[in-house]
Structure formats: structure tokens, C-alpha cells
Amino acid sequence: MGPSPPLHPRSPLRVLVADDQPLFLESLATTLELDGLDVVGKAHDGREAARLARLLLPDLVLMDLDMPVMDGVEATLRIRETLPAARVVIVTGSDSAEDVDRARRAGATGYVTKDRLAADLGAAILAAAAA
């Protein structure tokens, strides 16, 4: 069986992935590419994510919250300030209401916990792309 059809009607959706866990970062990027998305960059911390977003102009950023150098909330704030059209979906291990609220206040369009990734990521990407 081949890859799934693209998750977004505009082909392909340009995505930047930010996570400090190399294996998770590479696995997520590969999965997105197999789903027809264009992974334009990978960041290992929030500062790198904000810098790459300015350079690469992604449509969507998948952002971890807990990263070194700069956390995902601050990186989301910076990305949304400089690229208001870019959408940020938080992909994290935390399901605390406080973290969800902080992410939303920073401008995140969606929030998916890593334990629900397989079930919820596609819907979160579609919702963010439509926002």
C-alpha cells in the first residue's frame, strides 16, 4: 500500500518540524513526507525553529513545547509575530491545561499530545491549514 493522499488540497503544504529528540524529529518528518507534505526544515530547539521559520517561510510549524535554548511557547510567539500567516501546532508530551493555555496565548493553532499523535495529528494539520 502506498502513502496516504495529501492532507491538504494545496500541494504540498510546507512544514517545519521542531523537536529536541532526534529520533522523534526524524520519524515525524519521514511520516509527514510519506503523507505528501513538504518538510522544508527541522529544528532541534526553539531558537533554531524561529530562525528557520523566517528563512524557509513554512505554512505550518509542528512545535514541541519543552526544548533547550528557547521553549516552544516563546518560539511560537516569535514565529507568529514575524510570520502571521504561518500556523503552529504544538506536538508535545504534556497534556496540562496550563501548557495548552500558554500555547494558545502564544498563537498556536492546535495542540496534540505525543501519546495521541497517530489519532489526532492529521485532523490538527487539516484544521490548522484551514484556519
Buried (B, 14 or more C-beta within 10 A) or exposed (E): EEEEEBBBEEEBBBBBBBBBBEEBBEBBBEBBBEBBBBBBBBBBBBBBBBBBBEEBBBBBBBBBBBBEBBBBBBBBBBBBEEBEEBBBBBBBEBEEEEBBEBBBEBBBBBBBBBEEBEEBBBEBBBEBBEE
